[in-house]
Amino acid sequence: MSENFSLKGKKILITGATSGLGRACALRCAAEGAQIVASGRNAEKLESLKAEIAEPSAHVFVRADLCKQDGLETLLSKCDALDGAVFAAGISLMKPIKFVSDEDISNVFNINMTSVIKSTRELLKRRKLSKGASVVFVSSTAGLVAKPAHSVYAITKAALIRFAQDMAVENSAMRIRFNSISLGMIETPMTKDFIEQDADLYHADLKRYLLGYGTPRQAADAVQFLLSAAADWITGTNLIVDGGYTCFK
């Protein structure tokens, strides 16, 4: 692989590192020579990730709930001179709006959007991001294409796309790049729940993916690209990685 795609010597923060895409990104970044700061809320899953990474002592593993101020402070205390950050923490919600509770709205907004905005604000205010750093917000095709029962979740993902654009403009003087990645359906434990809930809906959805559902490895490929020097002229962009799903929008 070209050196332009290498992450060797970089220090990269990954939130939501204990499952799904976040875990895949943590493993990839570490394997590609980066020092990672891996953040997650589940201590047991964090230990599992740690056990899977070669030379775990070279990395930082932080149990923190970024929806809480003390959790954010804990994470920030472990971050310094970051060359990149991947905000992969998130939850899904599939409910028609008339069944969405106030608690649902609060949880989805806090985890998917508000915690990302606050974390980004503090990283910038406290100068935790090095000049030329790359930040990737994990969004979704739900933020681009309307689907039934996705409204609250979709709003948070659409917001991340715009947030990346605004941050790219605000921080261009420091050459800090901000991009988002809109993922189609990725095969994760969350996908398994979707399949088990409604097999008919699953098969109908799968037909819209020209290349089938994606894998965490394929999503991590795209994230690695945006973190690397190969993408050093890309900022304020939303990279769609969806197996052809949005061809039908």
One Martini backbone bead per residue (centre of mass of N, CA, C, O) as a GRO file, in nm:
protein
  249
    1MET     BB    1   0.098   0.034   0.019
    2SER     BB    2   0.083   0.348   0.022
    3GLU     BB    3   0.207   0.591   0.232
    4ASN     BB    4  -0.051   0.776   0.216
    5PHE     BB    5  -0.224   0.542   0.388
    6SER     BB    6  -0.075   0.576   0.635
    7LEU     BB    7  -0.074   0.567   1.021
    8LYS     BB    8   0.202   0.604   1.107
    9GLY     BB    9   0.243   0.790   1.410
   10LYS     BB   10  -0.042   0.830   1.482
   11LYS     BB   11  -0.304   0.998   1.671
   12ILE     BB   12  -0.620   0.827   1.751
   13LEU     BB   13  -0.954   0.886   1.794
   14ILE     BB   14  -1.213   0.652   1.921
   15THR     BB   15  -1.546   0.629   1.921
   16GLY     BB   16  -1.715   0.350   1.972
   17ALA     BB   17  -1.485   0.101   2.009
   18THR     BB   18  -1.672  -0.166   2.110
   19SER     BB   19  -1.832  -0.152   1.824
   20GLY     BB   20  -1.843  -0.215   1.514
   21LEU     BB   21  -1.696   0.034   1.351
   22GLY     BB   22  -1.522   0.131   1.587
   23ARG     BB   23  -1.370  -0.134   1.621
   24ALA     BB   24  -1.259  -0.155   1.334
   25CYS     BB   25  -1.099   0.113   1.352
   26ALA     BB   26  -0.919   0.042   1.590
   27LEU     BB   27  -0.783  -0.204   1.462
   28ARG     BB   28  -0.678  -0.064   1.209
   29CYS     BB   29  -0.508   0.166   1.327
   30ALA     BB   30  -0.321  -0.017   1.491
   31ALA     BB   31  -0.224  -0.196   1.246
   32GLU     BB   32  -0.118   0.088   1.094
   33GLY     BB   33   0.053   0.243   1.348
   34ALA     BB   34  -0.129   0.364   1.548
   35GLN     BB   35  -0.225   0.555   1.814
   36ILE     BB   36  -0.483   0.483   2.038
   37VAL     BB   37  -0.800   0.627   2.150
   38ALA     BB   38  -1.026   0.428   2.320
   39SER     BB   39  -1.383   0.464   2.333
   40GLY     BB   40  -1.619   0.354   2.596
   41ARG     BB   41  -1.889   0.226   2.807
   42ASN     BB   42  -1.781  -0.077   2.801
   43ALA     BB   43  -1.559  -0.250   2.986
   44GLU     BB   44  -1.563  -0.536   2.866
   45LYS     BB   45  -1.529  -0.449   2.564
   46LEU     BB   46  -1.264  -0.298   2.609
   47GLU     BB   47  -1.102  -0.548   2.696
   48SER     BB   48  -1.146  -0.707   2.435
   49LEU     BB   49  -1.003  -0.509   2.252
   50LYS     BB   50  -0.730  -0.509   2.398
   51ALA     BB   51  -0.677  -0.823   2.348
   52GLU     BB   52  -0.667  -0.778   2.016
   53ILE     BB   53  -0.420  -0.596   2.056
   54ALA     BB   54  -0.118  -0.520   1.984
   55GLU     BB   55   0.035  -0.373   2.219
   56PRO     BB   56  -0.166  -0.221   2.437
   57SER     BB   57   0.040  -0.024   2.590
   58ALA     BB   58   0.046   0.183   2.332
   59HIS     BB   59  -0.241   0.243   2.435
   60VAL     BB   60  -0.572   0.392   2.488
   61PHE     BB   61  -0.825   0.320   2.741
   62VAL     BB   62  -1.166   0.457   2.767
   63ARG     BB   63  -1.406   0.494   3.006
   64ALA     BB   64  -1.689   0.668   2.854
   65ASP     BB   65  -1.953   0.911   2.883
   66LEU     BB   66  -2.022   1.169   2.651
   67CYS     BB   67  -2.303   1.268   2.787
   68LYS     BB   68  -2.104   1.333   3.019
   69GLN     BB   69  -1.893   1.549   3.163
   70ASP     BB   70  -1.704   1.347   3.311
   71GLY     BB   71  -1.651   1.173   3.060
   72LEU     BB   72  -1.527   1.394   2.885
   73GLU     BB   73  -1.297   1.467   3.079
   74THR     BB   74  -1.162   1.194   3.078
   75LEU     BB   75  -1.094   1.190   2.779
   76LEU     BB   76  -0.938   1.463   2.752
   77SER     BB   77  -0.703   1.372   2.949
   78LYS     BB   78  -0.603   1.155   2.705
   79CYS     BB   79  -0.571   1.402   2.511
   80ASP     BB   80  -0.302   1.467   2.267
   81ALA     BB   81  -0.202   1.546   1.973
   82LEU     BB   82  -0.405   1.491   1.747
   83ASP     BB   83  -0.440   1.345   1.408
   84GLY     BB   84  -0.723   1.208   1.490
   85ALA     BB   85  -1.089   1.141   1.443
   86VAL     BB   86  -1.357   0.908   1.542
   87PHE     BB   87  -1.714   0.927   1.527
   88ALA     BB   88  -1.892   0.614   1.615
   89ALA     BB   89  -2.099   0.674   1.807
   90GLY     BB   90  -2.424   0.498   1.828
   91ILE     BB   91  -2.781   0.496   1.766
   92SER     BB   92  -3.082   0.346   1.698
   93LEU     BB   93  -3.417   0.422   1.537
   94MET     BB   94  -3.738   0.239   1.487
   95LYS     BB   95  -4.000   0.480   1.461
   96PRO     BB   96  -4.275   0.613   1.449
   97ILE     BB   97  -4.341   0.927   1.557
   98LYS     BB   98  -4.601   0.847   1.737
   99PHE     BB   99  -4.390   0.644   1.917
  100VAL     BB  100  -4.209   0.868   2.015
  101SER     BB  101  -4.032   0.956   2.279
  102ASP     BB  102  -3.867   1.170   2.477
  103GLU     BB  103  -3.643   0.969   2.544
  104ASP     BB  104  -3.565   0.896   2.259
  105ILE     BB  105  -3.478   1.176   2.169
  106SER     BB  106  -3.262   1.225   2.381
  107ASN     BB  107  -3.080   0.979   2.327
  108VAL     BB  108  -3.020   1.019   2.023
  109PHE     BB  109  -2.913   1.309   2.036
  110ASN     BB  110  -2.690   1.274   2.249
  111ILE     BB  111  -2.524   1.045   2.107
  112ASN     BB  112  -2.522   1.133   1.789
  113MET     BB  113  -2.474   1.465   1.842
  114THR     BB  114  -2.412   1.627   2.106
  115SER     BB  115  -2.148   1.477   2.186
  116VAL     BB  116  -1.997   1.556   1.927
  117ILE     BB  117  -2.007   1.862   1.954
  118LYS     BB  118  -1.875   1.883   2.235
  119SER     BB  119  -1.614   1.732   2.173
  120THR     BB  120  -1.519   1.916   1.945
  121ARG     BB  121  -1.512   2.178   2.098
  122GLU     BB  122  -1.299   2.085   2.314
  123LEU     BB  123  -1.070   2.004   2.126
  124LEU     BB  124  -1.039   2.295   2.014
  125LYS     BB  125  -1.020   2.473   2.270
  126ARG     BB  126  -0.771   2.271   2.385
  127ARG     BB  127  -0.577   2.185   2.155
  128LYS     BB  128  -0.591   1.858   2.062
  129LEU     BB  129  -0.550   1.938   1.763
  130SER     BB  130  -0.355   1.914   1.513
  131LYS     BB  131  -0.207   2.021   1.258
  132GLY     BB  132  -0.371   1.841   1.000
  133ALA     BB  133  -0.603   1.708   1.098
  134SER     BB  134  -0.850   1.431   1.111
  135VAL     BB  135  -1.212   1.428   1.087
  136VAL     BB  136  -1.470   1.173   1.155
  137PHE     BB  137  -1.809   1.137   1.075
  138VAL     BB  138  -2.062   0.907   1.145
  139SER     BB  139  -2.298   0.839   0.924
  140SER     BB  140  -2.592   0.816   0.699
  141THR     BB  141  -2.829   0.741   0.460
  142ALA     BB  142  -3.060   0.852   0.643
  143GLY     BB  143  -2.955   1.158   0.581
  144LEU     BB  144  -3.058   1.127   0.254
  145VAL     BB  145  -3.292   0.903   0.289
  146ALA     BB  146  -3.612   0.833   0.303
  147LYS     BB  147  -3.773   0.657   0.582
  148PRO     BB  148  -3.948   0.470   0.762
  149ALA     BB  149  -3.895   0.516   1.105
  150HIS     BB  150  -3.624   0.747   1.091
  151SER     BB  151  -3.635   1.050   1.172
  152VAL     BB  152  -3.461   1.094   1.430
  153TYR     BB  153  -3.206   0.955   1.333
  154ALA     BB  154  -3.174   1.118   1.064
  155ILE     BB  155  -3.128   1.396   1.183
  156THR     BB  156  -2.855   1.334   1.321
  157LYS     BB  157  -2.706   1.250   1.053
  158ALA     BB  158  -2.748   1.510   0.894
  159ALA     BB  159  -2.604   1.697   1.096
  160LEU     BB  160  -2.314   1.583   1.057
  161ILE     BB  161  -2.273   1.673   0.769
  162ARG     BB  162  -2.294   1.979   0.829
  163PHE     BB  163  -2.083   1.996   1.055
  164ALA     BB  164  -1.840   1.925   0.879
  165GLN     BB  165  -1.858   2.173   0.697
  166ASP     BB  166  -1.833   2.394   0.915
  167MET     BB  167  -1.561   2.292   1.036
  168ALA     BB  168  -1.394   2.320   0.779
  169VAL     BB  169  -1.419   2.629   0.767
  170GLU     BB  170  -1.327   2.713   1.062
  171ASN     BB  171  -1.038   2.512   1.033
  172SER     BB  172  -0.850   2.585   0.781
  173ALA     BB  173  -0.604   2.740   0.903
  174MET     BB  174  -0.514   2.448   1.041
  175ARG     BB  175  -0.579   2.211   0.845
  176ILE     BB  176  -0.843   2.089   0.951
  177ARG     BB  177  -1.019   1.804   0.878
  178PHE     BB  178  -1.368   1.761   0.774
  179ASN     BB  179  -1.565   1.460   0.768
  180SER     BB  180  -1.803   1.242   0.626
  181ILE     BB  181  -1.984   0.918   0.656
  182SER     BB  182  -2.215   0.738   0.454
  183LEU     BB  183  -2.378   0.459   0.559
  184GLY     BB  184  -2.482   0.174   0.507
  185MET     BB  185  -2.541  -0.139   0.562
  186ILE     BB  186  -2.393  -0.305   0.835
  187GLU     BB  187  -2.245  -0.590   0.964
  188THR     BB  188  -2.396  -0.609   1.276
  189PRO     BB  189  -2.560  -0.647   1.564
  190MET     BB  190  -2.777  -0.442   1.464
  191THR     BB  191  -2.853  -0.604   1.210
  192LYS     BB  192  -2.952  -0.857   1.348
  193ASP     BB  193  -3.192  -0.726   1.483
  194PHE     BB  194  -3.334  -0.642   1.223
  195ILE     BB  195  -3.376  -0.927   1.108
  196GLU     BB  196  -3.534  -1.046   1.356
  197GLN     BB  197  -3.778  -0.845   1.350
  198ASP     BB  198  -3.782  -0.834   1.002
  199ALA     BB  199  -3.741  -1.031   0.736
  200ASP     BB  200  -3.897  -0.890   0.506
  201LEU     BB  201  -3.761  -0.615   0.532
  202TYR     BB  202  -3.476  -0.714   0.488
  203HIS     BB  203  -3.510  -0.826   0.195
  204ALA     BB  204  -3.608  -0.560   0.071
  205ASP     BB  205  -3.356  -0.395   0.144
  206LEU     BB  206  -3.130  -0.569   0.009
  207LYS     BB  207  -3.221  -0.514  -0.292
  208ARG     BB  208  -3.096  -0.208  -0.286
  209TYR     BB  209  -2.814  -0.355  -0.286
  210LEU     BB  210  -2.588  -0.404  -0.529
  211LEU     BB  211  -2.349  -0.520  -0.304
  212GLY     BB  212  -2.473  -0.536  -0.055
  213TYR     BB  213  -2.380  -0.557   0.240
  214GLY     BB  214  -2.160  -0.444   0.457
  215THR     BB  215  -1.849  -0.417   0.622
  216PRO     BB  216  -1.636  -0.312   0.857
  217ARG     BB  217  -1.390  -0.321   0.669
  218GLN     BB  218  -1.503  -0.136   0.443
  219ALA     BB  219  -1.547   0.109   0.626
  220ALA     BB  220  -1.250   0.132   0.731
  221ASP     BB  221  -1.123   0.201   0.463
  222ALA     BB  222  -1.256   0.484   0.437
  223VAL     BB  223  -1.149   0.601   0.701
  224GLN     BB  224  -0.850   0.571   0.644
  225PHE     BB  225  -0.843   0.758   0.405
  226LEU     BB  226  -0.938   1.022   0.561
  227LEU     BB  227  -0.689   1.006   0.768
  228SER     BB  228  -0.499   1.029   0.544
  229ALA     BB  229  -0.282   1.171   0.305
  230ALA     BB  230  -0.465   1.091   0.058
  231ALA     BB  231  -0.687   1.323   0.191
  232ASP     BB  232  -0.542   1.626   0.205
  233TRP     BB  233  -0.782   1.754  -0.017
  234ILE     BB  234  -1.017   1.673   0.197
  235THR     BB  235  -1.307   1.876   0.277
  236GLY     BB  236  -1.644   1.887   0.351
  237THR     BB  237  -1.715   1.581   0.303
  238ASN     BB  238  -1.941   1.323   0.181
  239LEU     BB  239  -1.898   0.983   0.209
  240ILE     BB  240  -2.033   0.729   0.014
  241VAL     BB  241  -2.098   0.398   0.174
  242ASP     BB  242  -2.351   0.167   0.010
  243GLY     BB  243  -2.361  -0.039  -0.236
  244GLY     BB  244  -2.580   0.155  -0.408
  245TYR     BB  245  -2.837   0.259  -0.258
  246THR     BB  246  -2.856   0.577  -0.363
  247CYS     BB  247  -2.939   0.522  -0.663
  248PHE     BB  248  -3.268   0.519  -0.569
  249LYS     BB  249  -3.342   0.829  -0.480
   0.00000   0.00000   0.00000
